[in-house]
Amino acid sequence: MAFLIRSKKIDLFQLARDLNESPDPPISKIVLRDLVISSKYYKEEEAKELVEVITAERLETEQQQKLEQQEQLSIEKLRLEIELSRNANQSATQNNGQTSSVKSLDEIVKMVRLLTVKVPNKSDVWDYFFSSLEKAFASENVSDELKPKVLLCMLGDKVSNLLVNLGEEELKDYESLKQVVLKEYEPSPPKNMFRNKNMFFSQFASRLTSMWLYYCKLRGARMILSQLIN
């Protein structure tokens, strides 16, 4: 029962509820531990495994919330910087008898970069990267013309060797660039079946969804996919 002593009160509280008990929030940790042990559903090994799952889920949720808060703060900071820069530029152009409200490519890249997961180092998360990137494109209303430029800015030298043999038209087409990267870093099917230990469950689910959509697209199964979704 040492695991109960080491566990946090919040995890023991959830464990008690999972054992069909109804602890009151003001309950002390000692009383809570006794409540768990006295439950008719309590079995030490099963309870130990259950509290490990509860703890892991709590830590994952806390980490996700922390990351979201940090990202939100960064986004708000950058929005403010961009707004200040835009106001300064507008003041300058107004003095010259001109006005402009069009975002520069640099501004768009900064915003999209903040809204997108980091450019991956492993082959099994590129599909999740593109899923995140396309959500950022939608959020920022990035035009089809600018999408390939933004993608190239984000990738930098990481995939420069893959782009050497592409023609000018392909370099201007977002889908062509995307397929080149996915093809180069496409993980083996068995590898896609398992979640990386550093990957959140939501990321894993998104990766599986993206891979399934990509598979259906390659096989021309859009109608089947539509029927499954509906």
MITOR-806320 format. One line per field, with one value per atom (N, C-alpha, C, CB): y, z, x; residue in one letter. Coordinates in steps of 0.02 Angstrom, whole numbers, padded with zeros to 5 digits. Glycine has a CB too. Layout:
<pts>
yy Y	...
zz Z	...
xx X	...
r a	...
</pts>
This chain:
<pts>
yy -00061	00000	00063	00000	00054	00112	00160	00089	00134	00177	00227	00135	00209	00255	00312	00218	00298	00350	00399	00318	00372	00415	00456	00372	00432	00465	00532	00420	00578	00642	00636	00694	00683	00681	00684	00739	00725	00733	00667	00787	00627	00562	00511	00537	00514	00468	00484	00474	00548	00568	00538	00646	00540	00511	00435	00532	00405	00333	00311	00311	00348	00332	00335	00380	00385	00391	00334	00459	00313	00257	00191	00250	00189	00130	00136	00120	00183	00192	00220	00126	00257	00292	00365	00286	00400	00470	00514	00477	00526	00567	00641	00560	00675	00747	00784	00769	00838	00875	00894	00937	00912	00931	00872	00967	00812	00753	00755	00689	00730	00729	00670	00724	00673	00621	00554	00640	00556	00494	00461	00509	00500	00473	00449	00527	00485	00466	00399	00521	00390	00327	00269	00332	00281	00228	00212	00250	00263	00253	00209	00320	00220	00180	00107	00207	00097	00029	-00009	00031	00026	-00007	-00019	00035	00006	-00004	-00078	00036	-00100	-00171	-00189	-00186	-00138	-00151	-00148	-00102	-00134	-00123	-00189	-00089	-00190	-00244	-00209	-00296	-00226	-00186	-00179	-00218	-00234	-00230	-00189	-00300	-00201	-00165	-00090	-00194	-00076	-00006	00029	-00002	-00008	00020	00039	-00030	-00006	00008	00067	-00054	00068	00121	00190	00107	00193	00258	00281	00253	00234	00253	00285	00191	00256	00284	00353	00237	00359	00423	00477	00415	00458	00506	00527	00476	00478	00493	00539	00428	00527	00569	00640	00539	00645	00712	00751	00706	00717	00751	00772	00704	00730	00747	00808	00687	00808	00864	00929	00850	00924	00983	01009	00967	00963	00982	01015	00922	00986	01014	01084	00969	01093	01158	01209	01153	01187	01231	01254	01196	01206	01222	01270	01159	01257	01300	01371	01271	01377	01443	01480	01437	01442	01472	01495	01423	01452	01469	01530	01410	01532	01588	01654	01576	01650	01710	01732	01696	01684	01700	01731	01638	01702	01728	01800	01684	01812	01879	01929	01879	01906	01950	01968	01916	01917	01929	01971	01863	01959	02000	02074	01976	02085	02154	02185	02157	02146	02170	02186	02119	02141	02151	02212	02089	02219	02276	02342	02270	02343	02403	02418	02395	02365	02373	02398	02308	02369	02389	02462	02343	02481	02550	02598	02560	02577	02620	02626	02592	02569	02570	02612	02498	02605	02643	02718	02622	02736	02806	02833	02817	02790	02811	02819	02761	02770	02774	02829	02707	02843	02897	02964	02898	02970	03031	03041	03031	02984	02986	02986	02928	02992	02993	02924	03035	02870	02802	02766	02765	02715	02673	02601	02691	02557	02486	02445	02467	02394	02350	02277	02356	02266	02198	02173	02195	02113	02084	02065	02023	02075	02054	01979	02092	01949	01878	01861	01855	01905	01894	01891	01949	01935	01935	01870	01995	01848	01787	01727	01776	01723	01667	01665	01673	01723	01726	01699	01798	01720	01699	01624	01739	01601	01530	01487	01516	01510	01472	01464	01507	01516	01512	01465	01581	01460	01419	01346	01448	01331	01265	01230	01269	01164	01126	01134	01050	01120	01128	01082	01115	01105	01063	01000	01100	00941	00879	00856	00825	00817	00785	00711	00794	00685	00614	00605	00582	00549	00537	00526	00477	00503	00483	00540	00431	00602	00657	00711	00688	00698	00748	00758	00727	00705	00712	00756	00643	00749	00791	00864	00765	00873	00941	00975	00938	00939	00969	00982	00924	00938	00948	01012	00887	01021	01081	01144	01075	01137	01193	01216	01173	01168	01186	01218	01125	01199	01233	01305	01196	01316	01384	01425	01382	01394	01428	01452	01381	01408	01425	01481	01363	01477	01527	01597	01507	01598	01662	01682	01659	01642	01656	01665	01719	01619	01622	01601	01577	01640	01625	01566	01687	01533	01477	01498	01446	01559	01584	01589	01652	01605	01615	01551	01667	01500	01439	01407	01390	01397	01366	01410	01353	01476	01520	01515	01593	01513	01506	01439	01513	01386	01320	01319	01267	01347	01348	01388	01377	01443	01484	01444	01548	01405	01366	01308	01340	01276	01218	01238	01177	01296	01319	01271	01331	01256	01212	01138	01228	01125	01056	01008	01054	01032	00988	01017	00976	01060	01092	01041	01140	00985	00934	00900	00882	00902	00870	00914	00853	00978	01025	01042	01088	01015	01031	01013	00995	00955	00931	00953	00856	00995	01019	01077	01039	01080	01135	01196	01115	01251	01315	01311	01371	01277	01272	01230	01241	01176	01133	01171	01070	01213	01252	01303	01288	01319	01367	01332	01410	01266	01227	01194	01173	01214	01189	01113	01221	01085	01013	00974	00995	00999	00965	00963	01000	01019	01022	00975	01094	00975	00933	00859	00945	00838	00768	00747	00754	00792	00777	00763	00836	00805	00796	00732	00857	00721	00662	00597	00664	00598	00539	00523	00548	00576	00566	00540	00632	00566	00548	00502	00611	00471	00427	00369	00401	00362	00306	00241	00321	00187	00121	00111	00065	00073	00063	00037	00014	-00012	-00036	00019	-00092	00066	00119	00166	00158	00174	00218	00190	00230	00126	00094	00109	00020	00137	00146	00220	00106	00238	00307	00317	00326	00370	00388	00409	00444	00391	00405	00480	00373	00521	00593	00627	00623	00587	00614	00612	00575	00667	00669	00624	00741	00599	00556	00593	00529	00658	00698	00702	00768	00707	00709	00642	00727	00587	00521	00510	00466	00532	00524	00566	00545	00626	00669	00639	00739	00607	00576	00519	00551	00477	00421	00446	00376	00499	00527	00554	00583	00590	00619	00565	00663	00512	00457	00422	00408	00415	00382	00424	00370	00490	00534	00533	00606	00531	00529	00464	00537	00409	00344	00343	00288	00369	00371	00414	00396	00469	00514	00479	00578	00443	00407	00353	00377	00321	00266	00289	00216	00354	00381	00360	00358	00354	00329	00385	00277	00442	00499	00484	00560	00447	00432	00386	00399	00336	00290	00328	00232	00372	00411	00455	00454	00487	00529	00490	00563	00428	00386	00366	00323	00352	00333	00391	00309	00452	00510	00527	00570	00522	00539	00482	00557
zz 00000	00000	00000	00060	-00009	-00010	-00066	-00016	-00121	-00178	-00160	-00237	-00112	-00090	-00050	-00048	-00012	00027	-00019	00077	-00072	-00118	-00164	-00160	-00175	-00223	-00196	-00238	-00242	-00223	-00206	-00279	-00166	-00143	-00202	-00095	-00251	-00309	-00347	-00356	-00349	-00383	-00341	-00399	-00275	-00231	-00233	-00158	-00239	-00243	-00304	-00245	-00361	-00422	-00417	-00482	-00385	-00375	-00335	-00340	-00281	-00240	-00281	-00180	-00323	-00365	-00415	-00403	-00442	-00488	-00454	-00521	-00388	-00349	-00323	-00290	-00352	-00336	-00266	-00342	-00241	-00177	-00192	-00134	-00141	-00150	-00097	-00146	-00105	-00055	-00060	-00064	-00003	-00002	-00013	00065	-00051	-00066	-00005	-00102	00054	00111	00145	00162	00122	00155	00157	00119	00212	00219	00179	00293	00167	00127	00165	00111	00230	00270	00267	00344	00278	00275	00205	00298	00156	00086	00071	00039	00097	00086	00119	00114	00179	00214	00176	00286	00147	00109	00048	00086	00016	-00043	-00022	-00076	00031	00054	00076	00111	00106	00132	00079	00188	00018	-00035	-00052	-00098	-00066	-00082	-00150	-00082	-00190	-00255	-00254	-00306	-00195	-00191	-00196	-00125	-00243	-00248	-00261	-00306	-00221	-00220	-00289	-00173	-00324	-00389	-00440	-00416	-00441	-00488	-00470	-00489	-00405	-00383	-00399	-00308	-00393	-00408	-00482	-00391	-00526	-00598	-00615	-00638	-00581	-00594	-00574	-00558	-00517	-00494	-00538	-00420	-00567	-00614	-00676	-00633	-00700	-00759	-00742	-00782	-00684	-00663	-00658	-00595	-00628	-00621	-00689	-00578	-00733	-00800	-00839	-00840	-00834	-00869	-00841	-00864	-00774	-00743	-00765	-00666	-00764	-00784	-00857	-00772	-00899	-00970	-00979	-01010	-00943	-00947	-00923	-00907	-00867	-00840	-00888	-00772	-00918	-00966	-01027	-00987	-01051	-01109	-01094	-01131	-01035	-01015	-01009	-00949	-00982	-00975	-01044	-00937	-01090	-01158	-01193	-01199	-01183	-01214	-01187	-01204	-01121	-01090	-01116	-01014	-01122	-01148	-01220	-01142	-01260	-01330	-01336	-01367	-01293	-01296	-01278	-01249	-01227	-01207	-01263	-01143	-01295	-01350	-01409	-01374	-01422	-01477	-01463	-01488	-01401	-01383	-01386	-01314	-01364	-01367	-01439	-01332	-01481	-01551	-01586	-01588	-01569	-01598	-01581	-01571	-01518	-01497	-01535	-01421	-01542	-01579	-01652	-01576	-01682	-01752	-01758	-01779	-01710	-01712	-01705	-01657	-01660	-01651	-01714	-01591	-01744	-01805	-01862	-01825	-01866	-01919	-01911	-01918	-01848	-01836	-01856	-01763	-01840	-01858	-01933	-01827	-01968	-02041	-02073	-02069	-02044	-02071	-02061	-02037	-02003	-01991	-02042	-01920	-02056	-02103	-02174	-02103	-02194	-02262	-02269	-02280	-02214	-02216	-02226	-02152	-02196	-02205	-02277	-02159	-02313	-02384	-02429	-02402	-02398	-02437	-02458	-02497	-02424	-02442	-02379	-02476	-02388	-02333	-02355	-02310	-02307	-02323	-02263	-02345	-02276	-02222	-02236	-02213	-02288	-02307	-02263	-02382	-02236	-02195	-02238	-02156	-02211	-02247	-02239	-02222	-02282	-02277	-02210	-02334	-02186	-02122	-02065	-02109	-02067	-02016	-02017	-02024	-02077	-02085	-02060	-02159	-02078	-02056	-01980	-02086	-01949	-01876	-01843	-01853	-01869	-01840	-01851	-01869	-01911	-01926	-01885	-02002	-01877	-01837	-01765	-01839	-01738	-01669	-01662	-01645	-01714	-01712	-01732	-01756	-01752	-01778	-01733	-01850	-01728	-01690	-01723	-01684	-01686	-01712	-01772	-01657	-01816	-01873	-01844	-01922	-01861	-01828	-01849	-01843	-01803	-01817	-01832	-01758	-01818	-01828	-01884	-01762	-01918	-01976	-01959	-02013	-01898	-01883	-01861	-01829	-01864	-01843	-01897	-01779	-01957	-02011	-02030	-02072	-02030	-02048	-01997	-02052	-01933	-01881	-01889	-01810	-01910	-01923	-01977	-01943	-02032	-02087	-02067	-02149	-02027	-02002	-01961	-01960	-01918	-01876	-01919	-01824	-01969	-02014	-02052	-02063	-02077	-02117	-02074	-02152	-02010	-01965	-01955	-01897	-01950	-01943	-02006	-01928	-02064	-02127	-02127	-02187	-02105	-02104	-02054	-02086	-01996	-01944	-01966	-01881	-02004	-02026	-02096	-02022	-02126	-02195	-02245	-02194	-02242	-02287	-02357	-02262	-02407	-02476	-02503	-02521	-02554	-02586	-02615	-02641	-02638	-02667	-02616	-02699	-02553	-02502	-02464	-02453	-02466	-02428	-02442	-02443	-02506	-02518	-02493	-02592	-02497	-02473	-02397	-02493	-02362	-02289	-02269	-02260	-02304	-02290	-02299	-02335	-02353	-02366	-02313	-02435	-02291	-02238	-02173	-02226	-02158	-02096	-02098	-02082	-02156	-02162	-02166	-02224	-02195	-02200	-02238	-02131	-02209	-02242	-02228	-02219	-02188	-02166	-02224	-02119	-02274	-02331	-02397	-02334	-02394	-02455	-02506	-02438	-02483	-02530	-02567	-02492	-02538	-02571	-02626	-02519	-02623	-02668	-02730	-02632	-02731	-02786	-02854	-02776	-02858	-02923	-02940	-02923	-02898	-02912	-02960	-02847	-03004	-03051	-03019	-03111	-03056	-03029	-03011	-03080	-03053	-03040	-02978	-03100	-02969	-02910	-02846	-02916	-02849	-02791	-02772	-02803	-02819	-02805	-02785	-02866	-02783	-02767	-02699	-02821	-02652	-02583	-02579	-02539	-02615	-02611	-02638	-02651	-02690	-02717	-02665	-02781	-02633	-02581	-02523	-02555	-02504	-02449	-02464	-02433	-02525	-02543	-02547	-02610	-02569	-02572	-02502	-02604	-02454	-02385	-02355	-02342	-02363	-02335	-02365	-02347	-02429	-02461	-02435	-02537	-02424	-02400	-02328	-02404	-02287	-02216	-02197	-02174	-02246	-02231	-02187	-02297	-02127	-02083	-02107	-02012	-02085	-02103	-02071	-02083	-02102	-02073	-02001	-02116	-01984	-01914	-01865	-01907	-01885	-01839	-01824	-01868	-01873	-01863	-01812	-01928	-01796	-01752	-01679	-01764	-01664	-01594	-01578	-01578	-01517	-01494	-01465	-01443	-01488	-01459	-01386	-01499	-01342	-01271	-01256	-01231	-01301	-01291	-01326	-01316	-01356	-01394	-01353	-01460	-01354	-01320	-01357	-01315	-01321	-01352	-01408	-01300	-01397	-01448	-01512	-01422	-01504	-01562	-01598	-01540	-01559	-01589	-01629	-01534	-01600	-01635	-01699	-01589	-01695	-01755	-01807	-01736	-01786	-01834	-01870	-01798	-01833	-01864	-01914	-01811	-01894	-01938	-02002	-01902	-01994	-02053	-02100	-02031	-02072	-02113	-02149	-02069	-02115	-02147	-02204	-02094	-02194	-02247	-02306	-02220	-02291	-02344	-02383	-02313	-02347	-02379	-02426	-02326	-02402	-02443	-02505	-02401	-02496	-02553	-02606	-02530	-02584	-02631	-02668	-02595	-02634	-02664	-02700	-02611	-02701	-02735	-02700	-02806	-02635	-02597	-02562	-02546	-02594	-02563	-02547	-02608	-02593	-02582	-02522	-02645	-02516	-02459	-02395	-02467	-02397	-02338	-02317	-02351	-02367	-02352	-02320	-02415	-02344	-02316	-02244	-02359	-02230	-02163	-02114	-02162	-02138	-02095	-02080	-02126	-02133	-02125	-02094	-02192
xx 00041	00000	00042	-00046	00107	00152	00135	00225	00108	00091	00037	00069	-00007	-00059	-00029	-00111	00023	00056	00092	00106	00122	00160	00114	00207	00054	00009	-00016	-00050	-00029	-00057	-00131	-00046	-00154	-00223	-00272	-00237	-00256	-00301	-00309	-00274	-00254	-00257	-00295	-00187	-00286	-00323	-00398	-00296	-00413	-00483	-00516	-00489	-00481	-00508	-00511	-00465	-00461	-00460	-00521	-00395	-00536	-00594	-00659	-00598	-00664	-00724	-00728	-00723	-00670	-00670	-00689	-00601	-00679	-00698	-00769	-00649	-00807	-00878	-00889	-00915	-00840	-00848	-00865	-00783	-00890	-00910	-00877	-00987	-00812	-00777	-00796	-00701	-00798	-00811	-00745	-00845	-00745	-00684	-00641	-00701	-00672	-00630	-00594	-00672	-00605	-00578	-00502	-00602	-00473	-00400	-00372	-00379	-00307	-00275	-00277	-00202	-00268	-00268	-00336	-00248	-00389	-00457	-00473	-00508	-00449	-00460	-00426	-00433	-00366	-00330	-00368	-00259	-00393	-00431	-00496	-00447	-00526	-00587	-00574	-00617	-00518	-00499	-00489	-00435	-00451	-00435	-00497	-00384	-00544	-00604	-00657	-00634	-00645	-00694	-00701	-00674	-00761	-00772	-00743	-00847	-00727	-00697	-00621	-00724	-00593	-00520	-00482	-00502	-00435	-00386	-00320	-00404	-00270	-00209	-00176	-00159	-00166	-00131	-00171	-00118	-00236	-00279	-00281	-00350	-00284	-00285	-00219	-00299	-00164	-00098	-00094	-00043	-00118	-00117	-00163	-00138	-00220	-00269	-00242	-00334	-00210	-00184	-00126	-00161	-00089	-00036	-00065	00007	-00121	-00155	-00183	-00211	-00214	-00243	-00189	-00279	-00132	-00077	-00049	-00021	-00041	-00014	-00061	-00003	-00126	-00175	-00175	-00245	-00169	-00168	-00106	-00169	-00048	00014	00012	00074	-00017	-00023	-00068	-00050	-00124	-00171	-00138	-00234	-00102	-00068	-00016	-00037	00022	00074	00043	00116	-00012	-00046	-00073	-00104	-00102	-00128	-00072	-00166	-00015	00043	00068	00099	00073	00096	00047	00104	-00018	-00068	-00065	-00139	-00053	-00047	00014	-00044	00071	00132	00123	00190	00091	00079	00034	00049	-00017	-00064	-00029	-00123	00015	00052	00098	00092	00131	00176	00138	00214	00079	00038	00015	-00024	-00007	-00030	00028	-00061	00087	00145	00163	00206	00162	00179	00125	00188	00062	00008	00019	-00061	00038	00050	00108	00063	00163	00221	00203	00278	00164	00144	00099	00109	00053	00007	00045	-00045	00094	00134	00174	00182	00202	00241	00196	00275	00136	00089	00068	00028	00055	00035	00091	00017	00153	00210	00217	00275	00207	00212	00156	00209	00096	00040	00050	-00026	00079	00093	00143	00119	00194	00245	00217	00303	00175	00147	00096	00115	00059	00010	00045	-00032	00104	00143	00164	00204	00168	00187	00125	00232	00066	00005	-00018	00014	00006	-00013	-00036	00046	-00078	-00100	-00097	-00172	-00084	-00079	-00100	-00008	-00142	-00165	-00147	-00240	-00106	-00087	-00030	-00068	-00038	00015	00074	-00012	00133	00193	00202	00256	00243	00257	00288	00303	00332	00365	00315	00417	00265	00213	00173	00166	00156	00117	00156	00097	00221	00263	00267	00334	00275	00279	00216	00293	00158	00095	00083	00037	00096	00086	00134	00097	00195	00244	00221	00313	00190	00166	00106	00146	00066	00006	00018	-00047	00080	00096	00146	00124	00141	00191	00259	00171	00312	00379	00392	00431	00435	00455	00487	00505	00461	00483	00552	00434	00582	00646	00637	00694	00577	00564	00513	00539	00519	00477	00404	00503	00389	00321	00275	00322	00299	00256	00248	00283	00272	00265	00192	00306	00153	00082	00046	00049	00064	00034	00057	00054	00119	00144	00103	00219	00091	00053	-00020	00056	-00048	-00116	-00120	-00140	-00070	-00067	-00055	-00011	-00011	00004	-00058	00060	-00097	-00155	-00210	-00183	-00214	-00260	-00239	-00265	-00172	-00146	-00160	-00070	-00152	-00168	-00241	-00156	-00285	-00357	-00370	-00399	-00337	-00347	-00324	-00309	-00269	-00241	-00262	-00166	-00307	-00331	-00274	-00375	-00227	-00169	-00191	-00111	-00175	-00195	-00156	-00185	-00183	-00149	-00082	-00194	-00078	-00016	00040	-00027	00022	00073	00090	00050	00046	00058	00126	00003	00146	00211	00269	00220	00261	00314	00321	00299	00265	00266	00298	00195	00278	00305	00381	00272	00405	00477	00514	00492	00484	00515	00520	00475	00469	00469	00517	00398	00523	00567	00640	00549	00655	00723	00768	00751	00826	00875	00860	00945	00809	00796	00784	00737	00749	00732	00757	00657	00808	00833	00856	00889	00885	00910	00853	00951	00792	00735	00706	00681	00720	00688	00730	00672	00792	00838	00809	00904	00776	00752	00681	00755	00652	00584	00585	00549	00536	00531	00501	00489	00502	00477	00403	00488	00364	00292	00278	00257	00318	00309	00326	00352	00377	00396	00343	00462	00299	00246	00181	00233	00182	00122	00130	00108	00087	00092	00085	00039	00035	00023	00082	-00040	00115	00174	00230	00199	00242	00294	00278	00303	00215	00193	00204	00119	00186	00193	00267	00159	00310	00382	00408	00421	00389	00412	00383	00393	00318	00287	00316	00211	00329	00357	00426	00360	00467	00535	00536	00574	00492	00492	00435	00489	00404	00347	00369	00315	00340	00358	00328	00336	00357	00330	00262	00379	00216	00149	00150	00110	00194	00194	00211	00243	00255	00275	00218	00333	00172	00115	00065	00080	00070	00022	00035	00021	00093	00112	00122	00175	00104	00112	00181	00058	00215	00280	00269	00314	00315	00305	00303	00361	00331	00330	00271	00395	00227	00171	00107	00162	00070	00006	-00044	-00021	-00094	-00144	-00181	-00194	-00193	-00227	-00185	-00243	-00119	-00074	-00075	-00002	-00075	-00075	-00139	-00069	-00196	-00260	-00260	-00318	-00233	-00230	-00185	-00206	-00130	-00085	-00119	-00021	-00154	-00189	-00242	-00222	-00278	-00328	-00297	-00367	-00242	-00208	-00183	-00150	-00154	-00129	-00185	-00089	-00243	-00300	-00327	-00356	-00331	-00354	-00306	-00362	-00241	-00190	-00196	-00120	-00207	-00213	-00274	-00220	-00331	-00392	-00382	-00451	-00346	-00334	-00292	-00299	-00240	-00197	-00235	-00137	-00282	-00320	-00383	-00338	-00394	-00453	-00517	-00455	-00514	-00572	-00610	-00551	-00615	-00649	-00722	-00644	-00756	-00827	-00836	-00858	-00793	-00796	-00783	-00746	-00732	-00716	-00774	-00654	-00807	-00864	-00921	-00889	-00932	-00985	-00969	-00995	-00905	-00885	-00893	-00812	-00875	-00881	-00953	-00846	-00995	-01066	-01106	-01096
r m	m	m	m	a	a	a	a	f	f	f	f	l	l	l	l	i	i	i	i	r	r	r	r	s	s	s	s	k	k	k	k	k	k	k	k	i	i	i	i	d	d	d	d	l	l	l	l	f	f	f	f	q	q	q	q	l	l	l	l	a	a	a	a	r	r	r	r	d	d	d	d	l	l	l	l	n	n	n	n	e	e	e	e	s	s	s	s	p	p	p	p	d	d	d	d	p	p	p	p	p	p	p	p	i	i	i	i	s	s	s	s	k	k	k	k	i	i	i	i	v	v	v	v	l	l	l	l	r	r	r	r	d	d	d	d	l	l	l	l	v	v	v	v	i	i	i	i	s	s	s	s	s	s	s	s	k	k	k	k	y	y	y	y	y	y	y	y	k	k	k	k	e	e	e	e	e	e	e	e	e	e	e	e	a	a	a	a	k	k	k	k	e	e	e	e	l	l	l	l	v	v	v	v	e	e	e	e	v	v	v	v	i	i	i	i	t	t	t	t	a	a	a	a	e	e	e	e	r	r	r	r	l	l	l	l	e	e	e	e	t	t	t	t	e	e	e	e	q	q	q	q	q	q	q	q	q	q	q	q	k	k	k	k	l	l	l	l	e	e	e	e	q	q	q	q	q	q	q	q	e	e	e	e	q	q	q	q	l	l	l	l	s	s	s	s	i	i	i	i	e	e	e	e	k	k	k	k	l	l	l	l	r	r	r	r	l	l	l	l	e	e	e	e	i	i	i	i	e	e	e	e	l	l	l	l	s	s	s	s	r	r	r	r	n	n	n	n	a	a	a	a	n	n	n	n	q	q	q	q	s	s	s	s	a	a	a	a	t	t	t	t	q	q	q	q	n	n	n	n	n	n	n	n	g	g	g	g	q	q	q	q	t	t	t	t	s	s	s	s	s	s	s	s	v	v	v	v	k	k	k	k	s	s	s	s	l	l	l	l	d	d	d	d	e	e	e	e	i	i	i	i	v	v	v	v	k	k	k	k	m	m	m	m	v	v	v	v	r	r	r	r	l	l	l	l	l	l	l	l	t	t	t	t	v	v	v	v	k	k	k	k	v	v	v	v	p	p	p	p	n	n	n	n	k	k	k	k	s	s	s	s	d	d	d	d	v	v	v	v	w	w	w	w	d	d	d	d	y	y	y	y	f	f	f	f	f	f	f	f	s	s	s	s	s	s	s	s	l	l	l	l	e	e	e	e	k	k	k	k	a	a	a	a	f	f	f	f	a	a	a	a	s	s	s	s	e	e	e	e	n	n	n	n	v	v	v	v	s	s	s	s	d	d	d	d	e	e	e	e	l	l	l	l	k	k	k	k	p	p	p	p	k	k	k	k	v	v	v	v	l	l	l	l	l	l	l	l	c	c	c	c	m	m	m	m	l	l	l	l	g	g	g	g	d	d	d	d	k	k	k	k	v	v	v	v	s	s	s	s	n	n	n	n	l	l	l	l	l	l	l	l	v	v	v	v	n	n	n	n	l	l	l	l	g	g	g	g	e	e	e	e	e	e	e	e	e	e	e	e	l	l	l	l	k	k	k	k	d	d	d	d	y	y	y	y	e	e	e	e	s	s	s	s	l	l	l	l	k	k	k	k	q	q	q	q	v	v	v	v	v	v	v	v	l	l	l	l	k	k	k	k	e	e	e	e	y	y	y	y	e	e	e	e	p	p	p	p	s	s	s	s	p	p	p	p	p	p	p	p	k	k	k	k	n	n	n	n	m	m	m	m	f	f	f	f	r	r	r	r	n	n	n	n	k	k	k	k	n	n	n	n	m	m	m	m	f	f	f	f	f	f	f	f	s	s	s	s	q	q	q	q	f	f	f	f	a	a	a	a	s	s	s	s	r	r	r	r	l	l	l	l	t	t	t	t	s	s	s	s	m	m	m	m	w	w	w	w	l	l	l	l	y	y	y	y	y	y	y	y	c	c	c	c	k	k	k	k	l	l	l	l	r	r	r	r	g	g	g	g	a	a	a	a	r	r	r	r	m	m	m	m	i	i	i	i	l	l	l	l	s	s	s	s	q	q	q	q	l	l	l	l	i	i	i	i	n	n	n	n
</pts>
